Amino acid sequence: MKKITLFLFALFTCAISFSQVDINQLFSQHPEVIIKFQIPDRTQLETLTRMISIDNVTENEVIAYVVQEEFEQFLALNIPYEIVARPILTPEELNMLDFEAIKKYRNDWNYYPTYPAYLELLDDFVATYPDLCRKVEFGTTVQGRKLCALVLSHNVNVREAEPQVFWSSSMHGDETTGYVLMLRYIDYLLSNYGTDSRITYLLDNLEIWICPLANPDGTYRGGSNNGGSTINGATRANANNVDLNRNYKDWYYGDHPDYNSWQQETVAFMNLQANETFVLGVNIHGGSELCNYPWDNRNVVPADDAWWQYVCKEYADTVFAHAPSNYMKGEFSTGYIRGYLWYQAIGSRQDYANYYNHNREFTLEISNTKKPAASQLPNFWNYNYRSFLNYTQQALYGIHGVVTDACSGEPVDAQIIINNNTNNDSYMKTDPRVGYYARPIKGGTYSVTYSADGYTPQTVSITVADHQKVIQNISLIQEDVANMPVANFEANVTEIFVNETVQFTDISENATAWEWSFEGGTPETSTEQNPTVLYKNQGNFDVKLKVSNDLCSNEILMEDYITVNQITELPKANFEADKTELFENETVIFSNLSENATTWLWTFEGGTPETSTEQNPTVLYETTGKFSVTLKVTNDFGNDEMKKTDYIIVNPLAINEIEEINMKIFPNPVLHETSITIEADATLQKIELINILGATVKTACPNATPYHFSVSGIEKGIYLLRIETQKGAYVTKIQIQ
């Protein structure tokens, strides 16, 4: 093979006819040949990319992989070409290890695993981290090898309302850098959970799928079906000599753009993406160094072009900060490019995932050398792992939420459309298992429409910033439901201190029944329309209201709606009464004016009740006298007490009786602004009120009995009351209070 290669390098400087090369000899030792040639202009790429597997295009120079049938077709074009030598690594450069050796050196990650070791590694991750990791076998290859992914999440055995992210590598079997880096990424995420706050956050809030080896037949082409001790014989294509990254259904060129049937590997990945709802994806390749984002097949700007440039720039800029100056700056100085502008590729998995599954997947070209020496793998990890984390975390930004049936609360298989952004890739789907959706998007304000078969669409305006998540939950109403109840409420206050109350007011529509849930409240639940709730403990608490009528129900959850603050200062006792001087059998209303108090203990000398723990009690005084009032207040930090001595004065309801003329004068004392009642058995002819200086301050001539003599407007004090009747005149003392 080496002699043939040297000969061809020297000879093929002009067009070579079919008869000038022994094709059978050329393909006798390996099923693929790498060729390099020039094209006069890039318009030829559309024809060439459907004939041969183009690997790279730099200006007008093309590097491509061909199998024998493809090479025969290519020769008919009479294009001058060169054959590129296939790199072969020494055993020392490969450093192929079995599982027993890997267990000793796993932390170095400067080796390639054998195929059995790869499978044992996956199983070992699951055994070591059973609560964080599970394995999914989603298909087999042409030669019967397993297609596997590990799922990483805090609650890994339950599909939760959280984004799914999909990483995979090496669908071109000879592009092996990402293969080992994805194994290391699995190890990095699992081993740092619980100690690294960022890793913990990612696994607590995401479901991360990682398929390190998407084409094991190609990677281990030199080994047996069950083994594969070396990757030196790795091929780009699968065991059927089909380039898997040209084998996908294409939104412009149709089901079979490469003229091949869908391969087992292709079908397995299409089924996986159809069964799951991946939000973001990365497809790792080798042979160049850049981020390649949609579209590959047509010169069409994607709907999310601004977002793609933003996240790819973030990926590349982070790499630039931690890599040699020439890494990822070879063909495009920015480190990223829209796929078609690099070269046209038809039937790529990236285009399929974005168009048909609405998964924001891009192609990461991670190393110019497709199969670097194992000793170089740690370098590529150090250049890229921070960007791995950044892109994974992008799944937690943008617009998120759950779409449910407004009546049942069950998840809905819905579509989320960004209006005025009508490209075919511009919408997202919910995961019908949980109703969850995540829509990564560039910061801005958007009109968003939520729709599903059989439901009335809803459109809302949403503003989101870069590196920010906005939660927008939606309850869709079925088209045949009228007078749908719509849950809603408000509170008189949402921030209080411990042991204070909140008054909730229902503002729902079309509701006839209410079911409240008060986290941290007393009561915890209520069926009243407008309940009052006491909060005894500090914290942030949810409130949920479910309303219903004869048709269906609807609920609203306000997370952390009530904030209860702890009192951090000592209480200070204080109070006042609505009156402090009264007559027997009257009541007094006491008002608490204390500060920072959470409990109250009153003591009422001479009152009924004698004690009270109400905040503002009412007390009855039945006997005359002068009485003290004491208030003791407390909170978690201490107590305080106030005593007001002889604060309440209770006067007798007095009646002055003049027996010789059978006359009664009451009350005495008389309250200011009231009246004195005079009863007698003789007509009352004249009544005079005389002050202590002897001056008459008021006179009345009633000529009647009884009579109510008003003291309104008279100053408080001691007076003489002179009364004239037919039987004579009489004088008595009167006190006005």
Beta strands, then each sheet from edge to edge (+ up, - down):
strand 1: 33-38
strand 2: 53-58
strand 3: 61-66
strand 4: 81-84
strand 5: 96-97
strand 6: 112-113
strand 7: 133-140
strand 8: 146-152
strand 9: 164-169
strand 10: 207-211
strand 11: 278-285
strand 12: 288-293
strand 13: 336-338
strand 14: 360-367
strand 15: 398-405
strand 16: 415-418
strand 17: 427-429
strand 18: 436-439
strand 19: 444-451
strand 20: 455-456
strand 21: 458-464
strand 22: 469-471
strand 23: 474-478
strand 24: 489-491
strand 25: 495-497
strand 26: 500-506
strand 27: 513-518
strand 28: 521-522
strand 29: 525-526
strand 30: 532-535
strand 31: 539-548
strand 32: 553-565
strand 33: 575-577
strand 34: 581-583
strand 35: 586-592
strand 36: 599-604
strand 37: 607-608
strand 38: 611-612
strand 39: 618-621
strand 40: 625-635
strand 41: 638-651
strand 42: 656-658
strand 43: 663-666
strand 44: 675-679
strand 45: 684-690
strand 46: 696-700
strand 47: 707-710
strand 48: 717-725
strand 49: 728-736
sheet 1: 2+ 3- 1+ 4-
sheet 2: 5+ 6+
sheet 3: 7+ 8- 10+ 9+ 11+ 14+ 12- 13-
sheet 4: 18+ 15- 22-
sheet 5: 18+ 15- 23- 20+
sheet 6: 17+ 16- 19+ 21-
sheet 7: 24+ 26- 30+ 28-
sheet 8: 25+ 32+ 31- 27+ 29-
sheet 9: 33+ 35- 39+ 37-
sheet 10: 34+ 41+ 40- 36+ 38-
sheet 11: 42+ 43- 44+ 47-
sheet 12: 46+ 45- 48+ 49-
end
